[in-house]
Amino acid sequence: MSQYWSKVVHALTPYVPGEQPKMNDMIKLNTNENPYPPSPKALAAIQQAATEDLRLYPDPNADQLKQAIADYYQVAAQQVFVGNSSDEVLAHTFLALLKHAQPILFPDITYSFYPVYCGLYEIAARTVPLREDFSIDVDDYLVPNGGIIFPNPNAPTGRLLALAEIERLLAATPDSVVVVDEAYVDFGGLSAIALVNTYANLLVIQTLSKSRSLAGLRVGFAIGHPDLIIALERVKNSFNSYPLDRLAIAGATAAFADVDYFDKTCAAVIATRTALVASLAQLGFDVVPSSANFVLIRHPQHDAAHLQAYLRSKAIIVRHFSQARIAQYLRVTIGTDDQCRQLVLALSDFLKAGK
Ligand SMILES: Cc1ncc(COP(=O)(O)O)c(C=O)c1O
């Protein structure tokens, strides 16, 4: 605490990211990174961009990347916004589109950055309880509100809301912006981008951190009606004119062009998830149905924090949230087949030893 802090800073409760351990020999299944490297074409493009041109500012509009994203999703470039990670795109969205007189709505169990942005921008929010099985009931959102946001698949549950349900929500709440955070959609969901030309109140946000293995490059984007995009550009140009550097623009553009690699690595993660879920069920774990690159699991006989500590002692890191409804669950990122095999072995040893 300091006398020099502003009132807002005194009141902040900042987001706490998952641990990034300094040792390399851990099996890191705690922050939903992709176990596969980025596309070799993306790495080559980043290397090619590392020239003396770095003395020059990048394109403030990142037009090349916007066009690549627009081409990939068959939308117009004016429907695309890009930012320094989807966290930044989300932050701009809260300020540009979700700060109104009424409270915004999001699930009680969801991405824990949402309440942080509400604190930062002094936005009133109301959480909407998920059903007992952690699914979203769209009817709960059909009340007066200042906007709606949820991830699909949700995090940290992994549960997917059907596109038809999202469409029902969009049609029923034309006066509210509905933000669908699709950080994990490529691992088994259908993107709501298919609906942006029909619903002017829909904003879809995605990231290259998960399905395109580029968490270290920090690139995210939003797709929606041009009027929503203009609002985001107004905030961006009041904050940082050059959020994406030259390397990020080059790498992200190349990653979008390498469709084969993207399809192959997403399919590999999904196949590993299917195998892991079967093994965990065999060990007696309850597994929440997941369409993401992680699974939320619990063992009916074992305390989650205790299990997490045991795994850590075996150099395997998973994420535990102390929030009431999920305090007995662990969130496990899908690793390589080998990493997941080692996880299952460690858990099986734990259960055999009756620890
Ligand atoms: C639901 C959700 N949205 C957004 C993000 C942010 O991703 P990034 O800032 O790396 O683009 C995450 C990261 O874990 C997430 O879980």
The ligand as an SDF file (V2000), in Angstrom:
LIG
                    3D

 16 16  0  0  0  0  0  0  0  0999 V2000
  -11.0650  -18.4230  -21.3430 C   0  0  0  0  0  0  0  0  0  0  0  0
   -9.7950  -17.7230  -21.6430 C   0  0  0  0  0  0  0  0  0  0  0  0
   -9.8220  -16.6000  -22.3420 N   0  0  0  0  0  0  0  0  0  0  0  0
   -8.6930  -15.9360  -22.6450 C   0  0  0  0  0  0  0  0  0  0  0  0
   -7.4660  -16.3950  -22.2320 C   0  0  0  0  0  0  0  0  0  0  0  0
   -6.2500  -15.5670  -22.5160 C   0  0  0  0  0  0  0  0  0  0  0  0
   -5.4300  -16.0500  -23.5090 O   0  0  0  0  0  0  0  0  0  0  0  0
   -4.2720  -15.1240  -24.1030 P   0  0  0  0  0  0  0  0  0  0  0  0
   -4.2150  -13.8680  -23.2930 O   0  0  0  0  0  0  0  0  0  0  0  0
   -3.0370  -15.9350  -23.9950 O   0  0  0  0  0  0  0  0  0  0  0  0
   -4.6560  -14.8490  -25.5110 O   0  0  0  0  0  0  0  0  0  0  0  0
   -7.3760  -17.5670  -21.5010 C   0  0  0  0  0  0  0  0  0  0  0  0
   -6.0580  -18.0460  -21.0560 C   0  0  0  0  0  0  0  0  0  0  0  0
   -5.8780  -18.9330  -20.3090 O   0  0  0  0  0  0  0  0  0  0  0  0
   -8.5690  -18.2470  -21.1930 C   0  0  0  0  0  0  0  0  0  0  0  0
   -8.5540  -19.3600  -20.4490 O   0  0  0  0  0  0  0  0  0  0  0  0
  1  2  1  0
  2  3  1  0
  2 15  2  0
  3  4  2  0
  4  5  1  0
  5  6  1  0
  5 12  2  0
  6  7  1  0
  7  8  1  0
  8  9  2  0
  8 10  1  0
  8 11  1  0
 12 13  1  0
 12 15  1  0
 13 14  2  0
 15 16  1  0
M  END
$$$$
